[in-house]
Amino acid sequence: MAGYIRKVKVGRRNRYEILHAQPLRRPELTHIAIGELIKLGESQIKEPLEKASTGF
């Protein structure tokens, strides 16, 4: 089973790519892709920041 990140060599540097379509590894969660989990985390971070900036 492959991981969630792919390393690509670009000249002397490494570039890392998230493999959004990779399923989670736990058998009961394989129907969820890592990209969905990342989106959930982003929305949880973004929402409190928006509330803080508007004062509500």
C-alpha positions as CSV (number, residue, x, y, z in Angstrom):
1,M,0.0,0.0,0.0
2,A,1.3,3.4,-1.0
3,G,1.5,6.4,1.3
4,Y,-0.3,9.7,1.2
5,I,2.6,11.8,-0.1
6,R,4.7,11.5,-3.3
7,K,8.2,12.9,-3.4
8,V,9.3,14.3,-6.8
9,K,12.9,15.3,-7.5
10,V,13.1,18.7,-9.2
11,G,16.7,19.5,-9.9
12,R,18.5,19.5,-6.5
13,R,15.3,20.0,-4.5
14,N,12.4,17.7,-3.5
15,R,8.8,18.6,-4.2
16,Y,6.1,16.9,-2.2
17,E,2.5,16.2,-3.5
18,I,-0.4,15.0,-1.5
19,L,-2.2,12.0,-3.1
20,H,-5.8,13.2,-2.4
21,A,-7.5,10.1,-3.7
22,Q,-5.7,7.7,-1.4
23,P,-8.1,6.0,1.0
24,L,-7.5,6.0,4.7
25,R,-5.8,2.8,6.0
26,R,-8.2,1.7,8.7
27,P,-10.5,-1.0,7.3
28,E,-13.6,0.7,8.5
29,L,-12.6,4.0,7.0
30,T,-11.3,3.0,3.5
31,H,-14.3,4.6,1.9
32,I,-12.9,8.0,2.9
33,A,-10.1,9.6,0.8
34,I,-7.3,11.6,2.5
35,G,-8.4,14.6,0.5
36,E,-11.8,14.6,2.2
37,L,-10.1,14.6,5.6
38,I,-7.9,17.5,4.5
39,K,-10.9,19.5,3.3
40,L,-12.6,18.9,6.7
41,G,-9.5,20.1,8.5
42,E,-9.3,23.2,6.3
43,S,-12.9,24.1,7.0
44,Q,-12.5,23.7,10.7
45,I,-9.5,26.1,10.7
46,K,-11.1,28.6,8.2
47,E,-14.4,29.0,10.2
48,P,-12.8,30.2,13.5
49,L,-10.6,32.6,11.6
50,E,-13.5,34.1,9.7
51,K,-15.5,34.6,13.0
52,A,-12.4,36.2,14.6
53,S,-12.0,38.7,11.7
54,T,-15.7,39.8,11.7
55,G,-16.0,39.9,15.5
56,F,-19.0,37.5,15.6
